[in-house]
């Protein structure tokens, strides 16, 4: 059987431990539009618009294990396509978050950087406008 995808968007869930720091990062530093939040047994979720997709921050009760705990397979990083790469990387640095890989050109007209949110999750910021021209 083949999945019959009926929406071009995806939703990515990120389990967090520090809601205040994570909300400030995704809302204030990256500037993603807040869509709302919801509660369900043992969990609280905040939703943010990212282009046609949604980033969901999930706080669990009890909290998720600290980084360095039992390793698990899963999401390695989230990619966001942006048109203000340099300014956004500067904002991330000013917020005190890690720039894991600085702005790097991987082919003419296409650049990326990897930053980390307050939980240590990596986010790839891509500017490929030069390829689309």
Backbone as a printed PyTorch tensor [residue, N CA C, xyz], in Angstrom:
tensor([[[  0.8480,  -1.1800,   0.0000],
         [  0.0000,   0.0000,   0.0000],
         [  0.8920,   1.2400,   0.0000]],

        [[  0.4470,   2.2690,  -0.6780],
         [  1.1480,   3.5470,  -0.7490],
         [  0.3410,   4.5820,   0.0150]],

        [[  1.0250,   5.3940,   0.8230],
         [  0.3410,   6.4640,   1.5410],
         [ -0.2290,   7.4570,   0.5400]],

        [[ -1.4480,   7.8410,   0.7280],
         [ -2.0930,   8.8290,  -0.1330],
         [ -1.9950,  10.1910,   0.5550]],

        [[ -0.8630,  10.8510,   0.3390],
         [ -0.6100,  12.1450,   0.9680],
         [ -1.5930,  13.1670,   0.4110]],

        [[ -2.2870,  13.8720,   1.3040],
         [ -3.2720,  14.8490,   0.8510],
         [ -2.9390,  16.2690,   1.2870]],

        [[ -1.6570,  16.5000,   1.6660],
         [ -1.2370,  17.8200,   2.0840],
         [  0.2620,  17.9290,   1.8180]],

        [[  0.7140,  19.0320,   1.2280],
         [  2.1310,  19.2070,   0.9290],
         [  2.9750,  19.5070,   2.1730]],

        [[  2.3300,  19.8500,   3.2620],
         [  3.0420,  20.2330,   4.4730],
         [  3.3960,  19.0040,   5.3000]],

        [[  4.3840,  19.1930,   6.1760],
         [  4.6720,  18.1920,   7.1930],
         [  4.6090,  18.8780,   8.5520]],

        [[  4.4520,  18.0810,   9.5850],
         [  4.5060,  18.5860,  10.9460],
         [  5.6080,  17.8230,  11.6530]],

        [[  6.4960,  18.5720,  12.3090],
         [  7.6320,  17.9880,  13.0000],
         [  7.4600,  18.2480,  14.4860]],

        [[  7.5360,  17.1990,  15.2870],
         [  7.4380,  17.3250,  16.7360],
         [  8.8010,  17.2370,  17.3770]],

        [[  9.0950,  18.1750,  18.2770],
         [ 10.3650,  18.2060,  18.9970],
         [ 10.0540,  18.1430,  20.4900]],

        [[ 10.5290,  17.0940,  21.1530],
         [ 10.3320,  16.9700,  22.5940],
         [ 11.3250,  17.8990,  23.2930]],

        [[ 10.8250,  18.7000,  24.2230],
         [ 11.6470,  19.7040,  24.9080],
         [ 11.6370,  19.4700,  26.4090]],

        [[ 12.6420,  20.0330,  27.0900],
         [ 12.7180,  19.9920,  28.5560],
         [ 12.5330,  21.3820,  29.1540]],

        [[ 13.0050,  22.4190,  28.4740],
         [ 12.9280,  23.7900,  28.9840],
         [ 11.9910,  24.5880,  28.0770]],

        [[ 10.7290,  24.6490,  28.4610],
         [  9.7220,  25.2940,  27.6110],
         [ 10.0150,  26.7740,  27.3990]],

        [[ 10.3820,  27.4980,  28.4430],
         [ 10.6210,  28.9350,  28.2990],
         [ 11.7230,  29.2170,  27.2860]],

        [[ 12.8460,  28.5170,  27.4100],
         [ 13.9680,  28.7410,  26.4950],
         [ 13.6060,  28.3200,  25.0750]],

        [[ 12.9190,  27.1930,  24.9340],
         [ 12.5660,  26.7010,  23.6000],
         [ 11.5460,  27.6150,  22.9230]],

        [[ 10.5380,  28.0560,  23.6710],
         [  9.5460,  28.9640,  23.1010],
         [ 10.1900,  30.2660,  22.6570]],

        [[ 11.0610,  30.8100,  23.4760],
         [ 11.7400,  32.0530,  23.1150],
         [ 12.5590,  31.8610,  21.8430]],

        [[ 13.2220,  30.7240,  21.7060],
         [ 14.0490,  30.4710,  20.5290],
         [ 13.2030,  30.3850,  19.2590]],

        [[ 12.2020,  29.5230,  19.2430],
         [ 11.4180,  29.3210,  18.0240],
         [ 10.5360,  30.5260,  17.6940]],

        [[  9.9920,  31.1630,  18.7140],
         [  9.1040,  32.3180,  18.4960],
         [  9.8880,  33.6080,  18.2830]],

        [[ 10.8290,  33.9160,  19.1770],
         [ 11.4830,  35.2220,  19.1680],
         [ 12.7610,  35.2640,  18.3460]],

        [[ 13.5580,  34.2110,  18.3770],
         [ 14.8190,  34.2140,  17.6400],
         [ 14.5880,  33.8270,  16.1850]],

        [[ 13.9410,  32.6720,  15.9530],
         [ 13.6630,  32.2730,  14.5670],
         [ 12.4740,  33.0280,  13.9780]],

        [[ 11.5990,  33.5500,  14.8290],
         [ 10.4630,  34.3350,  14.3610],
         [  9.3420,  33.5230,  13.7520]],

        [[  9.2120,  32.2490,  14.1590],
         [  8.1070,  31.4460,  13.6290],
         [  6.7930,  31.9140,  14.2430]],

        [[  5.7520,  31.9170,  13.4330],
         [  4.4340,  32.3830,  13.8760],
         [  3.7900,  31.3730,  14.8130]],

        [[  3.3990,  31.8430,  16.0030],
         [  2.7330,  31.0030,  16.9970],
         [  1.3040,  30.7150,  16.5440]],

        [[  0.9430,  29.4390,  16.5230],
         [ -0.3940,  29.0360,  16.0820],
         [ -1.3230,  28.6900,  17.2330]],

        [[ -0.7680,  28.3750,  18.3840],
         [ -1.5920,  27.9830,  19.5180],
         [ -0.9980,  26.7820,  20.2200]],

        [[ -1.6450,  26.3870,  21.3030],
         [ -1.1570,  25.2440,  22.0500],
         [ -2.3180,  24.3820,  22.4850]],

        [[ -1.9960,  23.1860,  22.9530],
         [ -3.0280,  22.2750,  23.4230],
         [ -2.4450,  21.3380,  24.4610]],

        [[ -3.3260,  20.8410,  25.3050],
         [ -2.9610,  19.8640,  26.3290],
         [ -3.6190,  18.5430,  26.0090]],

        [[ -2.9050,  17.4690,  26.2700],
         [ -3.4870,  16.1440,  26.2430],
         [ -2.7610,  15.3400,  27.3070]],

        [[ -3.3010,  14.2190,  27.7660],
         [ -2.7730,  13.5350,  28.9460],
         [ -1.2450,  13.4090,  28.9650]],

        [[ -0.6310,  14.0500,  29.9830],
         [  0.8050,  13.9790,  30.1860],
         [  1.6380,  14.8300,  29.2490]],

        [[  1.0130,  15.6880,  28.4450],
         [  1.7480,  16.4600,  27.4520],
         [  1.1540,  17.8530,  27.2710]],

        [[  2.0290,  18.7940,  26.8960],
         [  1.5950,  20.1210,  26.4610],
         [  2.3370,  20.4260,  25.1760]],

        [[  1.6160,  20.9380,  24.1750],
         [  2.2030,  21.1920,  22.8620],
         [  1.9760,  22.6380,  22.4480]],

        [[  3.0340,  23.2520,  21.8950],
         [  2.9640,  24.5690,  21.2780],
         [  3.2110,  24.3780,  19.7890]],

        [[  2.4390,  25.0560,  18.9260],
         [  2.5500,  24.8820,  17.4770],
         [  2.9770,  26.1880,  16.8120]],

        [[  3.9070,  26.0640,  15.8310],
         [  4.4420,  27.2140,  15.1140],
         [  4.4180,  26.9590,  13.6130]],

        [[  4.0440,  27.9780,  12.8520],
         [  4.0360,  27.8990,  11.3960],
         [  5.4530,  28.0350,  10.8780]],

        [[  5.8390,  27.1570,   9.9550],
         [  7.1540,  27.2110,   9.2990],
         [  6.9060,  27.0180,   7.8160]],

        [[  6.6370,  28.1250,   7.1020],
         [  6.2400,  28.0100,   5.7030],
         [  4.9030,  27.3030,   5.6450]],

        [[  4.8130,  26.2500,   4.8340],
         [  3.5800,  25.4770,   4.7450],
         [  3.5160,  24.3570,   5.7580]],

        [[  4.5070,  24.2640,   6.6210],
         [  4.5880,  23.1740,   7.5900],
         [  4.4400,  23.7010,   9.0160]],

        [[  4.4600,  22.7840,   9.9740],
         [  4.2740,  23.1460,  11.3740],
         [  5.3720,  22.4950,  12.2180]],

        [[  5.9580,  23.2980,  13.1200],
         [  6.8920,  22.7820,  14.1200],
         [  6.1260,  22.7210,  15.4310]],

        [[  6.1450,  21.5370,  16.0510],
         [  5.4310,  21.3340,  17.3120],
         [  6.4440,  21.0780,  18.4170]],

        [[  6.3720,  21.8730,  19.4870],
         [  7.2150,  21.6620,  20.6600],
         [  6.3830,  20.9300,  21.6960]],

        [[  6.9040,  19.8140,  22.1900],
         [  6.1470,  18.9430,  23.0820],
         [  6.8550,  18.8170,  24.4220]],

        [[  6.1790,  19.2400,  25.4790],
         [  6.6850,  19.0870,  26.8420],
         [  5.9430,  17.9190,  27.4760]],

        [[  6.7030,  16.9610,  28.0020],
         [  6.1110,  15.7560,  28.5650],
         [  6.1700,  15.7690,  30.0870]],

        [[  5.2150,  15.0690,  30.7120],
         [  5.2070,  14.8860,  32.1500],
         [  5.1110,  13.3910,  32.4210]],

        [[  6.1920,  12.7510,  32.9270],
         [  7.4240,  13.3580,  33.4070],
         [  8.2860,  13.8500,  32.2580]],

        [[  9.2280,  14.7700,  32.5690],
         [ 10.0700,  15.3570,  31.5120],
         [ 10.9130,  14.3150,  30.7840]],

        [[ 11.2650,  14.6470,  29.5570],
         [ 12.1360,  13.7930,  28.7600],
         [ 13.5000,  13.6960,  29.4330]],

        [[ 14.1980,  12.5980,  29.1870],
         [ 15.5350,  12.3960,  29.7540],
         [ 16.4820,  13.4720,  29.2570]],

        [[ 17.4340,  13.8350,  30.0810],
         [ 18.4290,  14.8390,  29.7040],
         [ 19.3140,  14.3200,  28.5840]],

        [[ 19.8760,  15.2480,  27.8130],
         [ 20.7980,  14.8760,  26.7450],
         [ 21.9150,  14.0370,  27.3420]],

        [[ 22.3720,  13.0490,  26.6040],
         [ 23.4190,  12.1700,  27.0990],
         [ 22.8530,  10.9560,  27.8110]],

        [[ 21.5300,  10.8940,  27.9320],
         [ 20.8920,   9.7280,  28.5280],
         [ 20.9120,   8.5710,  27.5400]],

        [[ 19.9480,   7.7160,  27.6380],
         [ 19.8850,   6.5690,  26.7460],
         [ 19.7640,   7.0410,  25.3070]],

        [[ 20.6870,   6.6290,  24.4310],
         [ 20.6010,   7.0720,  23.0380],
         [ 19.3770,   6.4730,  22.3520]],

        [[ 18.7870,   7.2610,  21.5010],
         [ 17.6560,   6.7840,  20.7280],
         [ 17.8540,   7.1610,  19.2710]],

        [[ 17.2580,   6.3790,  18.3890],
         [ 17.2700,   6.7360,  16.9730],
         [ 16.1560,   7.7380,  16.7550]],

        [[ 16.3030,   8.5890,  15.7680],
         [ 15.2320,   9.5310,  15.5100],
         [ 15.6840,  10.6970,  14.6810]],

        [[ 14.9470,  11.7580,  14.7930],
         [ 15.1930,  12.9680,  14.0300],
         [ 16.5790,  13.5140,  14.3200]],

        [[ 17.3500,  13.7750,  13.2790],
         [ 18.6890,  14.3300,  13.4620],
         [ 18.6760,  15.8480,  13.4230]],

        [[ 17.9130,  16.4280,  12.5020],
         [ 17.8330,  17.8790,  12.4210],
         [ 16.6180,  18.2820,  11.5980]],

        [[ 16.2660,  19.5400,  11.7450],
         [ 15.1480,  20.1600,  11.0460],
         [ 15.7290,  21.1500,  10.0540]],

        [[ 15.2420,  21.1940,   8.8330],
         [ 15.7150,  22.1450,   7.8220],
         [ 14.6500,  23.2030,   7.5630]],

        [[ 15.0720,  24.4580,   7.5660],
         [ 14.1810,  25.5730,   7.2470],
         [ 14.7930,  26.3630,   6.0950]],

        [[ 14.0070,  26.6500,   5.0760],
         [ 14.4570,  27.4720,   3.9600],
         [ 14.1750,  28.9230,   4.2980]],

        [[ 15.2190,  29.7660,   4.2520],
         [ 15.1060,  31.1710,   4.6470],
         [ 15.7280,  32.0660,   3.5890]],

        [[ 15.3310,  33.3230,   3.5910],
         [ 15.9180,  34.2890,   2.6570],
         [ 16.7960,  35.3080,   3.3740]],

        [[ 16.9400,  35.1720,   4.6940],
         [ 17.7540,  36.1010,   5.4850],
         [ 18.7470,  35.3300,   6.3550]],

        [[ 19.4920,  34.4480,   5.7350],
         [ 20.3800,  33.5210,   6.4390],
         [ 21.3580,  34.2360,   7.3640]],

        [[ 22.1020,  35.2100,   6.8520],
         [ 23.1160,  35.8770,   7.6640],
         [ 22.5030,  36.5650,   8.8810]],

        [[ 21.4070,  37.2840,   8.6830],
         [ 20.7570,  37.9860,   9.7830],
         [ 20.2310,  36.9970,  10.8240]],

        [[ 19.6630,  35.8920,  10.3670],
         [ 19.1000,  34.9040,  11.2840],
         [ 20.1950,  34.2260,  12.1090]],

        [[ 21.3040,  33.8950,  11.4850],
         [ 22.4330,  33.3040,  12.2200],
         [ 22.9550,  34.3060,  13.2580]],

        [[ 23.0200,  35.5870,  12.9040],
         [ 23.4260,  36.6150,  13.8620],
         [ 22.4610,  36.6770,  15.0470]],

        [[ 21.1620,  36.5580,  14.7810],
         [ 20.1450,  36.5680,  15.8460],
         [ 20.3310,  35.3770,  16.7810]],

        [[ 20.5990,  34.2140,  16.2080],
         [ 20.8080,  33.0070,  17.0090],
         [ 22.0260,  33.2000,  17.9160]],

        [[ 23.1160,  33.7070,  17.3610],
         [ 24.3260,  33.9490,  18.1480],
         [ 24.0570,  34.9710,  19.2480]],

        [[ 23.3310,  36.0550,  18.9190],
         [ 23.0180,  37.0900,  19.9030],
         [ 22.1550,  36.5510,  21.0300]],

        [[ 21.3620,  35.5250,  20.7430],
         [ 20.5130,  34.9110,  21.7620],
         [ 21.2990,  33.9370,  22.6380]],

        [[ 22.5970,  33.7670,  22.3300],
         [ 23.4380,  32.8970,  23.1330],
         [ 23.3680,  31.4340,  22.7600]],

        [[ 22.7710,  31.1400,  21.6200],
         [ 22.6670,  29.7540,  21.1750],
         [ 23.8690,  29.3950,  20.2960]],

        [[ 24.1130,  28.1210,  20.1400],
         [ 25.2880,  27.6170,  19.4310],
         [ 25.1270,  27.6840,  17.9230]],

        [[ 26.1690,  28.1420,  17.2530],
         [ 26.2570,  28.0510,  15.7960],
         [ 27.1420,  26.8290,  15.5410]],

        [[ 26.5280,  25.7020,  15.2180],
         [ 27.2720,  24.4460,  15.0550],
         [ 28.1240,  24.4610,  13.7910]],

        [[ 27.5770,  24.9990,  12.7070],
         [ 28.3100,  25.1640,  11.4460],
         [ 27.9730,  26.5600,  10.9410]],

        [[ 28.9690,  27.4270,  10.7730],
         [ 28.6760,  28.7890,  10.2990],
         [ 28.1750,  28.7900,   8.8600]],

        [[ 27.7270,  29.9440,   8.4130],
         [ 27.2240,  30.0740,   7.0380],
         [ 28.2970,  29.5550,   6.0780]],

        [[ 27.8850,  28.6110,   5.2310],
         [ 28.7970,  27.9290,   4.3190],
         [ 28.1390,  27.8270,   2.9480]],

        [[ 28.8830,  28.1800,   1.9070],
         [ 28.3650,  28.0160,   0.5450],
         [ 28.6940,  26.5960,   0.0890]],

        [[ 27.6590,  25.8290,  -0.3040],
         [ 27.9170,  24.4590,  -0.7440],
         [ 27.8920,  24.3250,  -2.2620]],

        [[ 27.3830,  25.3300,  -2.9400],
         [ 27.5120,  25.4720,  -4.3830],
         [ 27.1310,  26.9000,  -4.7120]],

        [[ 27.5220,  27.4070,  -5.8630],
         [ 27.2290,  28.8100,  -6.1670],
         [ 25.7390,  29.1370,  -5.9940]],

        [[ 25.4660,  30.1540,  -5.1790],
         [ 24.0910,  30.5940,  -4.9620],
         [ 23.3360,  29.7990,  -3.9190]],

        [[ 23.9910,  28.8670,  -3.2480],
         [ 23.3230,  28.0480,  -2.2290],
         [ 24.1920,  27.9740,  -0.9770]],

        [[ 23.6110,  28.4030,   0.1520],
         [ 24.3430,  28.4370,   1.4100],
         [ 23.5170,  27.8190,   2.5330]],

        [[ 24.2070,  27.3830,   3.5780],
         [ 23.5110,  26.8370,   4.7360],
         [ 24.2980,  27.1550,   5.9990]],

        [[ 23.6420,  26.9700,   7.1400],
         [ 24.2830,  27.0140,   8.4510],
         [ 23.5070,  26.0580,   9.3410]],

        [[ 24.1800,  25.5130,  10.3390],
         [ 23.5130,  24.7070,  11.3560],
         [ 23.6020,  25.4470,  12.6780]],

        [[ 22.4510,  25.6390,  13.3200],
         [ 22.3820,  26.2630,  14.6350],
         [ 21.7460,  25.2570,  15.5870]],

        [[ 21.8450,  25.5480,  16.8810],
         [ 21.2260,  24.6750,  17.8670],
         [ 20.2490,  25.4660,  18.7200]],

        [[ 19.1070,  24.8480,  19.0010],
         [ 18.1450,  25.4740,  19.8950],
         [ 18.6210,  25.2740,  21.3400]],

        [[ 17.9280,  25.8380,  22.3280],
         [ 18.3840,  25.7160,  23.7150],
         [ 18.4570,  24.2690,  24.2260]],

        [[ 17.7670,  23.3410,  23.5770],
         [ 17.7910,  21.9380,  23.9850],
         [ 18.9210,  21.1670,  23.3120]],

        [[ 19.6400,  21.8180,  22.3850],
         [ 20.7180,  21.1440,  21.6700],
         [ 20.2920,  20.5270,  20.3530]],

        [[ 19.0330,  20.7130,  19.9510],
         [ 18.5600,  20.2050,  18.6680],
         [ 19.1400,  21.0430,  17.5410]],

        [[ 19.6070,  20.3890,  16.4980],
         [ 20.1890,  21.1120,  15.3630],
         [ 19.1150,  21.5170,  14.3610]],

        [[ 19.3020,  22.7280,  13.8350],
         [ 18.4080,  23.2630,  12.8130],
         [ 19.2800,  23.7310,  11.6610]],

        [[ 18.9910,  23.2090,  10.4860],
         [ 19.7080,  23.6380,   9.2820],
         [ 18.9280,  24.7910,   8.6730]],

        [[ 19.6070,  25.8980,   8.4610],
         [ 19.0100,  27.0590,   7.8020],
         [ 19.5940,  27.1020,   6.3990]],

        [[ 18.7310,  27.0640,   5.3850],
         [ 19.1470,  26.9970,   3.9940],
         [ 18.7010,  28.2270,   3.2200]],

        [[ 19.6290,  28.7890,   2.4330],
         [ 19.2830,  29.8670,   1.5100],
         [ 19.7160,  29.3860,   0.1340]],

        [[ 18.7400,  28.9830,  -0.6570],
         [ 19.0220,  28.4780,  -2.0090],
         [ 18.4010,  29.3690,  -3.0650]],

        [[ 18.1570,  30.6400,  -2.7070],
         [ 17.5260,  31.5830,  -3.6330],
         [ 18.3120,  31.7050,  -4.9290]],

        [[ 19.6480,  31.6410,  -4.8380],
         [ 20.4730,  31.7420,  -6.0280],
         [ 20.2460,  30.5960,  -6.9970]],

        [[ 19.7900,  29.4690,  -6.5080],
         [ 19.5030,  28.3290,  -7.3880],
         [ 18.1480,  28.4610,  -8.0490]],

        [[ 17.2620,  29.2300,  -7.4230],
         [ 15.8970,  29.3750,  -7.9190],
         [ 15.7780,  30.4890,  -8.9470]],

        [[ 16.8170,  31.3160,  -9.0450],
         [ 16.7390,  32.4880,  -9.9270],
         [ 16.8010,  32.0940, -11.3930]]])
